[in-house]
């Protein structure tokens, strides 16, 4: 865990609105937050991002922090 607030980094994850493989987002996201940094989700569209496990839908991830344009 990062103790010094000056060393806390903001890490942006840019994902397609059509969806992303769950493991390619959730696991790196957890690694960033577990290390004490701030993870931010960016997408070209606002709303939820579809998560996939291979070709099967596995849920959505809400709370987009910002949209990329």
RAGIDA-V54389 format. One line per field, one symbol per residue. ss: DSSP state (~ for helix, > for strand, _ for the rest). phi: phi as a letter, one per 30 degrees, with the letter a starting at -180 (. if undefined). psi: psi as a letter, one per 20 degrees, with the letter a starting at -180 (. if undefined). Layout:
BEGIN
ss->???
phi->???
psi->???
END
This chain:
BEGIN
ss->____~~~__>>>>>>____>>~~~~~~~~~~~~~___>>>>>>_____>>>>>__>>>>>>____>>__
phi->.dddddcdccccccbdddkbdeddcdddeddddddjcccbccbdbdjccdcbciccdbkbbciddaccb
psi->ppgphhjpqpppooqqhhrqpghiggghghgghhijrppppqqiqrbqppqqodjppjaroalphrqp.
END
